[in-house]
Amino acid sequence: MSKNERITENIVRSLLQDLNYYDENSPVIIEEQKSQIVVINKLLKNASKTGKGGKGSPEFIITSPDVPDFLIVFECKADTKFHQSDNLDKAKDYAVDGAIHYASFLAKEYNVVAVGVSGQTNSELKISSYIYPKNSSQPKLLSNKSGKPIEDIVTFDDFIEHGTYDPDVAKERFHDLMSFSKVLHEFMRDHAKLTESEKPLLVSGTLIALRNKPFAKTFSDYEPSALQKQWMHVIKEEIEKADIPYSKKNNMTQPYSSISVHPELGKPTKSYPKGVLSELIKMLNSKVWPFISIYHDFDVVGQFYGEFLKYTGGDKKALGIVLTPRHITELFSHIANIDKDSKVLDFCCGTAGFLVSAMHHMIKDASTDAEIKKIKSEGLIGVEQQPNMYALAASNMILRGDGKANLYQGSCFDLLNELKGHNCNVGMINPPYAQSDEALHELVFIRDMLNCLEKGGIGVAIVPVSKATSPHSVKEELLKHHTLDAVMSMPDLLFDPVGTIPCIMVFKAHIPHEKSKQKTWFGFWKNDGFIKTKQHGRIDQKEVWSDIRDEWIDAYRNRDEIAGKCVRRHVTHTDEWVAEAYMETDYSDINKEEFEKTVKDHFVFNILN
């Protein structure tokens, strides 16, 4: 009996039906052979499987406005013999090859899940799925988080989730997000007339509001002035539901109040008849919400805050503290060797970047829902004094799904007893820099953070390297009560465009340095593999960071001594706490060009300073 491709298509249609793809309440759109979406039709215009030009026509094209950067294509063949060729290069004859062929055209604008299906009955059906990341040149097998290939037709959300965790997809989405941050900044500057401090609040407040599904579906129905009031009402509602411990609800909502009555947001304009706020919500809903609803380990609020700093005229620290780059917040969790039983204190939490990274690290170590619930309710403690920054931190934890970190608003120095009561065994801090008041010196923040930890707890701090090299009375006090476990010299441009050169200090709490009789480990961690680019700032362009990080952490944990990289020394409070003071230089890899460049840089430095 001859085999009929229409039978295969009917089986696929039936499976999609069973998985609620055709549900009238679903946002998923299924089209066959052609699409109503102009961009898709344009991309398929010359995508014929014959390779001779002409329009391409996938069996099924599946999209959703909720995930605008993803789509799914299906190609079917009746005979399982024509499921997949060895080289995936016979688009006309094989199901998988055909799906990948169409995906290669569509990947210019989308992340594409390409599904090839062959067979005439459910029992013999063969299914293979690939992910073709946006702007990439090659497809990859679609796998779940454990690396198992997806060999079934699954729900739309499952297909998207599996595709989302592909590293190339995540990287491309991150770049898109950062490019969008510039567009958003310019839109808010030109049309909303928001102050620099109001811009990140509008982002965080809107993302909180979009957690409310009725609001997300109906915000465009409101008149401009009514939308502002509803925006504020929904934020209050979501904050009330989140019920973050120790928080004062008014402290969390008050920073958003100026936006709720901002005159430019609540009136229609010729360009935006529904109002500027409606347009901003639409932009964030389509460009940012799909990202934040999936990547719970990513500090989106902090990232936007940092990106806005780049476009701020004048002082780059105009909005407050110097924020810690994402890969460094993640590095802190590795240094402290965090697990599901850790209790983490961030003494000056800013937008809660350290807590977001720590929570992700802890959850990866958990194996039950009860353990995850305990992490979120008891394992994360933060303090932030600035009201606007506190609101951003609180929103960040709310946006983690059901994250309920114990967030305090106020001065960390006024809350020492409360913080000690949490019995934290890990402390993290990036304190305010260059305060004129000696009582607010960076080492004072570190001292009081360590005093809040359990005995043997690990405290990790990132501070200007001058605090490690210059004499200060608090250095003696620190070593009298705590052990200086390690100091790592970090990249000079880590905080670019802010010109602070940092180092990381690691302490063991409540074990006096002299009694520990321990040599301090010094690491020369100057090259993190990140490259400064014009468009995106410092990025891991060559994708070497994870290997460098693992090498650093292995050397630290093993207390290795490697010429030019790391060394151990007994130090006191009168010594310099940096690797450069003790490390032997490894000259074996130095060439003439590097030597000349170093001499020139040193010469220029001496002239400028």
VOGU-3710 file (C-alpha; in Angstrom, 3 decimals, decimal comma):
1> mskneriten> 0,000/0,000/0,000  1,396/3,396/-0,970  2,182/5,761/1,856  0,513/9,154/2,101  2,134/12,218/3,622  -1,303/13,633/4,438  -1,752/10,793/6,952  1,419/11,871/8,756  0,192/15,463/8,801  -3,139/14,330/10,264
11> ivrsllqdln> -1,353/12,430/13,033  0,669/15,559/13,864  -2,495/17,660/13,802  -4,191/15,229/16,183  -1,224/15,239/18,597  -1,181/19,024/18,589  -4,902/18,978/19,317  -4,365/16,652/22,299  -1,713/19,037/23,632  -4,124/22,025/23,470
21> yydenspvii> -2,355/23,841/20,648  -5,753/24,556/19,109  -7,415/25,607/22,378  -9,440/28,770/21,731  -8,064/30,326/24,936  -4,474/29,626/23,963  -2,320/32,423/22,519  -0,635/29,849/20,248  -1,226/30,348/16,507  -0,949/27,380/14,124
31> eeqksqivvi> -0,642/28,054/10,395  -0,087/25,637/7,539  1,981/26,188/4,369  1,921/29,978/4,753  1,700/32,637/7,430  -0,215/35,830/8,083  2,946/37,227/9,690  4,664/39,477/7,163  8,188/38,852/8,470  7,808/35,070/8,189
41> nkllknaskt> 6,520/35,280/4,628  9,400/37,549/3,699  11,961/35,132/5,170  10,385/32,168/3,336  10,107/34,039/0,051  13,102/32,225/-1,481  13,180/29,187/0,801  11,879/26,498/-1,594  13,308/23,051/-0,763  14,271/22,601/-4,408
51> gkggkgspef> 17,040/25,159/-3,934  15,987/26,940/-7,132  14,290/29,904/-5,502  10,587/30,223/-4,943  8,550/30,289/-1,769  9,079/27,830/1,080  5,992/26,226/2,632  6,475/24,352/5,925  3,718/21,926/6,878  3,100/23,729/10,201
61> iitspdvpdf> 4,259/27,146/11,422  3,557/27,733/15,108  3,977/31,081/16,884  2,746/32,933/19,959  2,670/36,682/20,701  3,777/35,764/24,240  7,147/34,561/22,895  7,728/36,783/19,853  11,327/35,695/19,204  10,520/31,964/18,880
71> livfeckadt> 8,649/29,853/16,349  8,255/26,139/15,589  8,188/24,545/12,125  7,147/20,983/11,272  7,990/18,980/8,178  6,463/15,556/7,548  7,314/12,494/5,449  5,160/9,406/5,059  7,976/6,839/5,141  10,327/6,553/8,122
81> kfhqsdnldk> 13,090/5,710/5,622  12,999/9,372/4,725  13,171/10,693/8,258  16,684/12,148/8,316  19,729/12,001/6,041  23,265/11,491/7,314  24,351/15,059/6,593  21,012/16,861/6,983  21,414/18,268/3,478  18,544/16,700/1,534
91> akdyavdgai> 15,733/19,111/2,306  13,394/17,927/-0,436  13,536/14,237/0,458  13,803/14,030/4,261  11,548/15,338/7,039  14,247/16,566/9,441  16,354/18,008/6,639  13,341/19,949/5,352  12,496/21,383/8,770  16,113/22,467/9,296
101> hyasflakey> 16,201/23,956/5,798  13,262/26,242/6,596  14,726/27,033/10,019  17,949/28,267/8,395  15,948/30,991/6,614  13,744/31,862/9,578  16,706/32,047/12,010  17,616/35,446/10,594  14,864/36,842/12,824  13,772/34,017/15,144
111> nvvavgvsgq> 14,973/31,228/17,381  13,503/28,264/15,524  12,527/24,822/16,802  12,625/22,540/13,742  10,668/19,286/14,071  10,836/16,451/11,559  8,118/13,763/11,704  7,798/10,550/9,685  5,535/7,501/9,775  1,957/6,447/9,089
121> tnselkissy> 0,849/5,304/12,557  1,360/6,536/16,103  3,333/3,410/16,970  5,897/3,797/14,155  6,104/7,579/14,288  9,634/9,019/14,370  10,139/12,522/15,732  13,343/14,551/15,875  13,698/18,123/17,101  16,466/20,657/16,526
131> iypknssqpk> 17,040/24,197/17,727  18,310/26,756/15,237  19,327/29,792/17,338  18,750/33,251/15,918  21,648/34,503/13,766  23,503/31,193/14,044  24,846/29,139/11,153  24,186/25,622/12,468  21,312/23,750/14,141  21,705/21,594/17,250
141> llsnksgkpi> 19,670/18,738/18,662  16,967/20,067/20,961  17,540/18,627/24,437  16,111/19,028/27,908  18,151/20,379/30,845  19,623/16,918/31,424  20,840/16,691/27,837  18,257/14,135/26,691  17,070/14,727/23,077  13,408/15,663/22,614
151> edivtfddfi> 11,905/12,831/20,563  8,213/13,529/21,155  5,816/16,275/20,231  5,477/18,231/23,467  3,510/21,288/24,535  4,352/24,672/23,040  5,681/25,868/26,403  7,904/22,794/26,726  9,359/23,239/23,237  10,127/26,879/24,043
161> ehgtydpdva> 11,576/26,061/27,468  13,933/23,446/26,014  14,999/25,873/23,297  15,425/28,725/25,744  18,126/26,959/27,750  20,327/26,462/24,713  23,467/28,583/25,419  23,448/30,216/21,981  19,776/31,151/22,331  20,390/32,597/25,803
171> kerfhdlmsf> 23,402/34,569/24,553  21,494/36,010/21,591  18,517/36,893/23,788  20,838/38,664/26,221  22,380/40,715/23,414  18,905/41,601/22,123  17,908/42,659/25,620  20,943/44,912/26,026  20,362/46,475/22,590  16,766/47,104/23,598
181> skvlhefmrd> 17,912/48,820/26,805  19,423/51,630/24,734  16,217/51,986/22,700  14,189/52,022/25,915  16,464/54,581/27,536  16,157/56,932/24,566  12,379/56,485/24,414  11,998/57,307/28,111  14,299/60,310/27,744  12,585/61,725/24,650
191> hakltesekp> 8,928/60,919/25,282  8,457/60,236/28,995  10,806/62,928/30,350  11,750/60,680/33,274  14,643/61,400/35,617  17,572/58,992/35,750  16,357/57,509/39,052  12,809/57,048/37,715  13,814/55,041/34,622  14,816/51,785/36,371
201> llvsgtlial> 11,799/52,147/38,673  9,459/52,310/35,683  11,064/49,115/34,324  10,850/47,209/37,614  7,338/48,470/38,406  6,034/47,514/34,982  7,569/44,037/35,196  5,878/43,562/38,573  2,564/44,738/37,064  2,943/42,313/34,131
211> rnkpfaktfs> 3,000/39,419/36,616  -0,705/40,190/36,964  -2,219/38,306/34,007  -5,463/40,334/33,765  -3,410/43,544/33,633  -1,021/42,076/31,043  -3,994/41,289/28,802  -5,992/44,499/29,284  -3,521/47,377/29,856  -4,015/48,629/26,290
221> dyepsalqkq> -7,760/49,061/26,933  -7,269/51,836/29,503  -7,373/55,545/28,828  -3,924/57,099/29,463  -4,750/58,754/32,799  -6,635/55,691/34,049  -3,738/53,425/33,053  -1,355/55,251/35,393  -3,699/54,667/38,327  -4,245/51,028/37,398
231> wmhvikeeie> -0,464/50,518/36,969  0,079/51,724/40,545  -2,871/49,727/41,872  -1,588/46,474/40,359  1,944/47,068/41,690  0,548/47,503/45,211  -1,535/44,356/44,748  1,456/42,266/43,591  3,684/43,579/46,400  0,958/42,717/48,907
241> kadipyskkn> 0,734/39,178/47,493  4,510/38,737/47,588  4,534/39,419/51,333  8,311/39,832/51,571  9,341/39,380/55,250  10,506/42,431/57,222  9,453/44,763/54,438  7,323/47,830/54,966  4,823/47,915/52,138  4,824/51,711/51,949
251> nmtqpyssis> 8,612/51,752/51,666  8,342/49,442/48,665  5,561/51,263/46,849  6,441/54,886/47,634  9,282/55,184/45,060  6,807/54,274/42,301  4,327/56,986/43,295  5,998/59,784/41,328  5,654/57,731/38,143  1,967/57,097/38,801
261> vhpelgkptk> 1,298/60,851/38,636  3,935/61,828/36,060  2,260/64,300/33,659  3,969/63,054/30,488  2,856/59,459/31,033  -0,825/60,151/31,565  -1,767/62,031/28,427  -2,340/60,937/24,810  -0,030/62,258/22,104  -0,223/62,356/18,336
271> sypkgvlsel> 2,365/59,591/18,047  0,959/57,566/20,967  -2,795/58,111/21,302  -2,983/55,530/24,119  -0,272/57,405/25,997  3,458/56,958/26,486  2,998/54,626/29,475  0,917/52,225/27,384  3,655/52,174/24,744  6,323/51,541/27,375
281> ikmlnskvwp> 4,336/48,669/28,894  3,862/47,189/25,424  7,607/47,407/24,754  8,535/45,773/28,059  5,843/43,124/27,658  7,147/42,035/24,259  10,896/42,533/24,728  11,657/41,904/28,395  8,896/39,846/29,998  9,569/36,714/27,886
291> fisiyhdfdv> 13,190/36,900/29,053  12,602/37,459/32,761  9,807/34,891/32,974  12,304/32,179/31,977  15,808/33,219/33,079  15,235/33,411/36,831  18,983/33,485/37,507  19,378/36,759/35,628  19,246/40,123/37,390  17,273/41,958/34,696
301> vgqfygeflk> 16,476/44,957/36,888  20,133/45,381/37,858  21,233/44,901/34,265  18,931/47,666/33,030  20,072/49,888/35,884  23,696/49,307/34,823  22,929/49,864/31,161  21,127/53,134/31,923  24,279/54,303/33,732  26,183/54,009/30,452
311> ytggdkkalg> 23,843/56,467/28,759  23,750/58,910/31,669  25,627/62,138/31,033  28,228/63,374/33,494  29,089/61,328/36,563  28,724/57,635/35,792  27,932/57,031/39,465  25,047/59,533/39,293  22,454/56,973/40,359  24,383/55,521/43,308
321> ivltprhite> 26,678/52,592/43,903  28,876/50,768/41,410  26,957/47,630/40,443  28,663/44,248/40,330  28,805/42,557/36,896  26,723/39,408/36,608  29,666/37,025/36,141  31,214/38,351/39,355  28,021/37,893/41,398  28,054/34,309/40,119
331> lfshianidk> 31,779/33,988/40,960  31,052/34,946/44,584  28,764/31,908/44,918  31,568/29,653/43,662  34,140/31,231/46,004  31,841/30,758/49,009  31,003/27,214/47,822  27,300/27,850/48,342  24,876/24,923/48,576  21,215/24,380/49,442
341> dskvldfccg> 21,907/24,688/53,177  23,714/28,045/52,953  22,309/31,206/54,500  23,477/34,216/52,521  23,649/37,800/53,760  24,154/40,705/51,359  25,050/43,620/53,601  24,506/46,328/50,942  22,311/44,543/48,431  21,689/47,249/45,799
351> tagflvsamh> 19,397/45,635/43,218  19,941/42,200/44,882  22,284/40,848/42,205  24,267/38,749/44,704  21,067/37,283/46,159  19,687/36,435/42,704  22,885/34,571/41,782  23,094/32,876/45,178  19,477/31,711/44,996  20,055/30,190/41,556
361> hmikdastda> 23,189/28,434/42,835  21,376/27,065/45,895  18,342/25,874/43,954  20,588/23,906/41,581  21,803/21,970/44,635  18,263/21,325/45,936  16,337/18,170/45,058  12,881/18,714/46,576  10,220/21,438/46,514  10,513/21,715/50,300
371> eikkiksegl> 14,231/22,486/50,022  13,588/25,131/47,355  10,849/26,712/49,484  13,215/26,855/52,457  15,934/28,493/50,335  13,563/31,208/49,191  12,006/31,859/52,588  15,015/31,491/54,915  18,240/31,352/52,910  18,518/34,907/51,536
381> igveqqpnmy> 18,904/38,063/53,629  19,531/41,542/52,227  19,829/45,122/53,469  19,526/48,295/51,412  19,340/51,867/52,679  18,386/53,890/49,596  14,580/53,787/49,105  14,709/53,613/45,309  17,347/50,896/45,333  15,411/48,967/47,982
391> alaasnmilr> 12,328/49,047/45,746  14,453/47,655/42,880  15,832/44,885/45,109  12,358/43,959/46,333  11,014/43,898/42,781  13,916/41,684/41,742  13,015/39,083/44,348  9,303/39,259/43,474  10,211/38,689/39,825  12,036/35,481/40,728
401> gdgkanlyqg> 8,634/33,791/40,791  7,944/33,215/44,467  11,249/34,482/45,866  10,676/35,925/49,328  14,128/37,042/50,441  14,305/38,635/53,874  14,865/42,230/52,790  15,453/45,034/55,253  15,255/48,718/54,374  17,570/50,921/56,386
411> scfdllnelk> 21,191/51,306/57,382  23,011/48,000/57,781  24,778/49,502/60,814  21,431/50,007/62,567  20,292/46,424/61,932  23,235/44,389/63,248  21,280/42,547/65,947  18,483/41,595/63,560  20,985/40,375/60,964  22,931/38,297/63,500
421> ghncnvgmin> 19,652/36,583/64,369  19,544/34,961/60,919  22,718/32,918/61,672  24,130/33,388/58,184  27,190/31,374/57,155  27,943/33,351/53,979  28,289/37,102/53,591  28,658/39,056/50,357  29,244/42,735/49,868  30,080/45,397/47,321
431> ppyaqsdeal> 30,032/48,403/49,655  29,664/52,046/48,632  32,993/53,359/47,375  34,946/56,538/48,181  32,826/57,769/51,091  34,376/60,832/52,761  33,224/59,758/56,238  35,760/57,352/57,813  32,860/55,633/59,600  31,684/54,587/56,123
441> helvfirdml> 35,054/53,261/54,943  34,791/50,098/52,823  36,653/48,039/55,454  34,134/49,124/58,103  31,335/47,598/56,008  33,348/44,380/55,693  34,066/44,287/59,442  30,433/44,658/60,433  29,275/42,147/57,800  31,720/39,564/59,196
451> nclekggigv> 30,510/40,265/62,713  27,008/39,222/61,597  28,135/35,770/60,405  28,421/32,489/62,276  31,863/31,345/63,407  33,683/29,911/60,377  31,331/31,636/57,958  32,774/32,862/54,665  32,680/36,590/53,910  33,394/37,727/50,344
461> aivpvskats> 33,851/41,394/49,443  34,805/43,348/46,336  36,475/46,698/47,037  38,963/49,094/45,413  42,443/47,571/45,456  43,708/50,623/47,342  41,888/49,309/50,429  44,129/46,235/50,328  47,368/48,126/49,818  46,961/51,229/51,998
471> phsvkeellk> 47,452/51,229/55,816  44,261/51,487/57,860  43,388/50,812/61,489  40,442/48,579/60,529  42,851/46,146/58,824  44,328/45,389/62,245  40,858/45,040/63,735  39,798/42,647/60,962  42,752/40,313/61,525  42,315/40,427/65,286
481> hhtldavmsm> 38,917/38,732/64,951  38,840/37,103/61,494  41,119/35,213/59,097  42,132/36,740/55,773  41,675/33,602/53,679  42,367/35,001/50,190  42,689/38,138/48,074  42,222/38,164/44,298  43,376/41,028/42,064  40,593/41,611/39,534
491> pdllfdpvgt> 40,564/43,047/35,964  41,317/46,767/35,733  38,274/47,421/33,518  35,849/45,260/35,501  33,651/48,232/36,450  34,110/50,124/33,171  33,142/52,909/32,522  33,737/53,647/36,235  37,514/53,757/36,711  37,756/51,771/39,950
501> ipcimvfkah> 40,284/48,891/39,951  38,928/46,232/42,336  40,066/43,228/44,305  38,112/40,476/46,043  38,774/39,738/49,729  37,727/36,459/51,360  37,540/36,076/55,149  36,710/33,311/57,638  34,560/34,895/60,322  35,398/34,838/64,036
511> iphekskqkt> 38,641/32,877/63,655  41,510/35,265/64,540  44,070/35,458/61,757  47,067/34,861/64,006  45,502/31,850/65,731  44,571/30,263/62,398  48,303/30,174/61,494  47,111/30,120/57,895  48,893/31,536/54,906  46,708/33,869/52,849
521> wfgfwkndgf> 46,194/32,789/49,248  46,699/35,527/46,649  45,352/35,152/43,108  46,215/37,292/40,083  42,804/37,204/38,407  43,366/40,015/35,953  42,193/38,260/32,779  38,563/37,117/32,916  38,415/36,706/29,131  35,960/39,580/28,703
531> iktkqhgrid> 36,553/41,986/25,841  35,403/45,605/25,759  33,097/46,271/22,807  31,523/49,492/21,607  27,962/48,162/21,487  27,740/45,893/24,543  30,566/46,973/26,865  32,641/44,133/28,359  31,392/40,753/27,111  32,585/37,151/27,002
541> qkevwsdird> 32,931/37,339/23,232  35,141/34,253/22,877  33,089/32,241/25,410  36,070/31,459/27,619  34,751/32,778/30,952  33,428/29,471/32,306  36,796/27,758/31,725  38,709/30,659/33,292  36,331/30,725/36,272  36,737/26,985/36,867
551> ewidayrnrd> 40,536/27,297/36,652  40,487/30,153/39,171  38,218/28,321/41,611  40,244/25,090/41,401  43,465/26,995/42,123  41,842/28,792/45,078  40,320/25,679/46,638  43,541/23,675/46,216  45,652/26,605/47,505  47,876/26,229/44,453
561> eiagkcvrrh> 51,064/28,232/43,963  51,726/28,915/40,281  54,316/31,395/39,042  52,631/34,462/37,605  49,162/33,339/38,806  48,939/32,662/42,538  50,997/32,518/45,720  50,608/31,945/49,490  52,078/34,177/52,175  51,822/34,882/55,890
571> vthtdewvae> 50,639/38,495/56,151  49,806/40,980/58,903  47,774/44,171/58,958  50,880/46,177/57,996  51,425/44,258/54,760  49,951/44,816/51,319  47,089/42,404/50,659  47,598/41,879/46,922  49,187/39,167/44,787  51,410/41,641/42,981
581> aymetdysdi> 53,395/42,250/46,194  54,467/38,608/46,538  54,105/36,852/43,223  57,043/35,687/41,151  56,733/36,870/37,582  56,591/34,133/34,957  58,682/35,531/32,088  58,411/32,445/29,876  55,333/33,653/27,986  56,324/37,293/27,592
591> nkeefektvk> 57,157/38,437/24,058  58,692/41,651/22,785  55,318/43,275/21,940  53,882/42,626/25,415  57,051/43,947/27,076  57,012/47,151/25,022  53,291/47,672/25,667  53,762/47,251/29,432  56,644/49,746/29,499  54,598/52,275/27,490
601> dhfvfniln> 51,531/51,803/29,735  53,685/52,285/32,835  55,246/55,412/31,335  51,818/56,909/30,517  50,509/56,002/33,996  53,397/57,830/35,674  52,812/60,931/33,536  49,064/60,999/34,243  49,516/60,362/37,953
//
